[in-house]
Amino acid sequence: MSKDVKSAIDEFYSSVNMTAKELESWLKTEESQSVGQKKDDDESIGHKSVSASRSCLTPQK
């Protein structure tokens, strides 16, 4: 693994302070659904980012 990739992975895990299960639960809250910039009536940009982060935390089968 290159130094850049390892650095990015380390930075990701030091920044994310919730487990995948905690993120999934939070994404379902009214607070989560009601904030952020939205394009049309779509899911907010931040909500999509959190969804992507959650998938990074979920082990691949």
Secondary structure, DSSP 4 states (H G I P E B T S, - for coil): --HHHHHHHHHHHHH--S-HHHHHHHHTSHHHHH-S--STTS--HHHHHHHHHHHHHSPP-
